[in-house]
Amino acid sequence: MKKWTSKLLTLIYLAVFLYSGFVLVKYLYTYYEASKSLKEVQAIYETTLETLEKKPEVEGDLTEDLLAKYRIRPQFEDLQAVNEHIVGWVSVDGTKLNNPILQTDNNDFYLDHNFKGDYSRAGSVFMDYRNDVTDMSRNTILYGHAMKNGTMFGDLKSYLQQDYADKHSTIFVDTVYEGYDIEVFAAYETTIDFYYIETEFQTDESFLKFIEEVKERSAIQTDVEIGLDDKIVTLSTCKDSVMNDDNRFVVQGKLVKR
């Protein structure tokens, strides 16, 4: 009996060991694949930008300027050739946040697909399907996983520290049509019970009330003022890496056309 029990325990320990090893390998591969994919898309974007910097600027006439409003910016042409769902780029100087922005007709697909549309547990940074990149909403929402190596939205929680927020007060968002500076005015931890992902507001009063509540929740203080004519951008991530839970880190900033 004791011999049988000993063998059973050995098998159980072996099974636990093998399963733990499998989980670890899967976890490490997620980061390897995500890092490889990110370097690939960054190389495409940076090469295109370098090529454009070498080209002389050509002034257009009024008609050309009007048409340019809805013309894909040159730095996104190569990326859109890879995937037409790429609608922009988000970055913060001095951090590892330097990602393409994807968008499709739902908020599920890019939770676990990379910039090529291939399956990836790390997913992509993506824009809420309700937002319109041709005419930015009053609140544009960007989602991304909180990767433990600081990539994607892994460092958003750092904005809860005043010193970090002061040093990284501007988030850069380039869409396929325009370039924007996002002036950070709030950062906080919350749960999904607080509906911070409203893209449009029924009245001006409801928008201002929302901004007021956000500032009350914020762990940081800034001198950025939000008025009725302003629009904002919200960056949202889960609290723990690629795991899903009800806790969120949120950073919000004022949308300023560059």
Secondary structure, DSSP 8 states (H G I E B T S, - for coil): -HHHHHHHHHHHHHHHHHHHHHHHHHHHHHHHHHHHHHHHHHHHHHHHHHHHHHS------HHHHHHHTTS--GGGHHHHHH-TTEEEEEE-TTSS-EEEEE--SSSSGGGSB-TTS-B-TT--EEE-TT--TTS--SEEEEE--B-TTSTBTTTGGGGGSHHHHHHT-EEEEEESS-EEEEEEEEEEEEETTS-----S-SSHHHHHHHHHHHHHH-SS-------TT--EEEEEEESSBT---SEEEEEEEEEEE-
